[in-house]
Amino acid sequence: MSTAIVFGANGISGIAILKELSHRLASEWRKIIALSRRAPVLEHQDDRIVFKSVDLLGDEKELATALKEAGAEEATHVFFYAYIAKEDEDELIEINRKLFDNALTAIQTWCPKIKVFQLQTGYKYYGTHLGGDKLSAYPWQEDAPRHSGGNFYFVQEDILKTRARKNGWKWIVTRPNFIIGTSKGNYMSLAVTIALYATARKALGQPLFFPGSTVTYNLEYYDHSTASNNAAFQVFAATNEQAYDRAFNIADGDKVTWNVFWPKIAAYFDVPLAKPAADEPTRPLRPHGEIYAAHSVSAWAKATGPQFPEIARKLGLDPNVFDYATWDFMDFALTRTWPDIGSLEAARSIGWSRSINSFGDGYRVVFGELKEEGVIPK
């Protein structure tokens, strides 16, 4: 029987792994220790889950106390999802380095039975947030050369490998792309912002424009990584010796192109699709190295912002619901001139054969959860 520790247990990925572990038999996972700075956002029905609220950047004694009270001395597996967003790259690297280092130090001090430490990073490893000459060769493979410049994923993965060698742990790194899921109080998901955008456009009687140009609309596919599918793979890998001391891309296995996906969004929300859905660029765009917003959602949100509380009121929603949206990220994700294509060969090589439908199994499920939570109208 194994005992899991989950760092970042209130986030989208943390919630997904708790649900996945709860679906497993007690004879496999006898205890699940959930750690997060905030109090639990879900009422967990599984009595194997022990939740502790603790700040990884706070007093190390508080973290030690939380681990001891939760029975972490019996822990065998760690799943790490904790993350703090920063705009400045140097600040992003430093604060997440410290966050991760504090967790590792506590684990090696108070959890002597750890066998496997699993870290989730992502496709930024391949330079997808930078484009141009920073992009790895397609399809992105786990052993791709690192791009020049800083990247906090590089830092975390290097720290993990060093600590694992020192402590006799096995390490696993998983790299998803657009993570599709929800968590109350943490709506950093492209699916959530798209849902809010479509909801507001419909309420205002406006058609659904695709933010980018026809270049992006018709571009080769974008990998999506539904949180529940990621979690299923991560539990599969955690107990699979073939996965140890390796990194893995994890995506749905569905080839998402926006020219197919975007009309499905419009149909789901019953909002007219703009004609044409995406505009021609006004000039030739540099392939794989440019961002071009034909209909910037962040600019639209800024202009429309004063109307948001009234829209929410008419729809019976939280007056601040549109604050959940990450408009800038949606702009970035849907206006780039390069795709996100990772190889799943490594995951397949250890026996992972699952593929899911990113819209039906991902977006549609998220939209349903958002309705139940009152984020979008039923």
Buried (B, 14 or more C-beta within 10 A) or exposed (E): EBBBBBBBBBBBBBBBBBBBBBEBEEEEBBBBBBBBBBEBBBEBEBEBBBBBBBBBEEEEEBBBBBBEEBEBEBBBBBBBBBBBEEEEBEEBBBBBBEBBBBBBBBBBEBBEEBBBBBBBBBBBBBBBBBBBEBBBEBBBBBEBEBBEEEBBBBBBBEBBBEBBEEBEBBBBBBBBBBBBBBBBEBBBBBBBBBBBBBBBBBBEEBEBBBBBBBBBBEBEBBBBBBBBBBBBBBBBBBBBEEBBBBBBBBBBBBBBBBBEBBBEBBEBBEBEBBEEBBBEBEEEBEEBBBBBBBBBBBEBBEEBEEEBBEBBEEBEBBEEBBEBBBBBBBBBBBBBBBBBBBBBEBBEEBEBEEBBBBBEBBBBBBBEBBEEBEBBBE
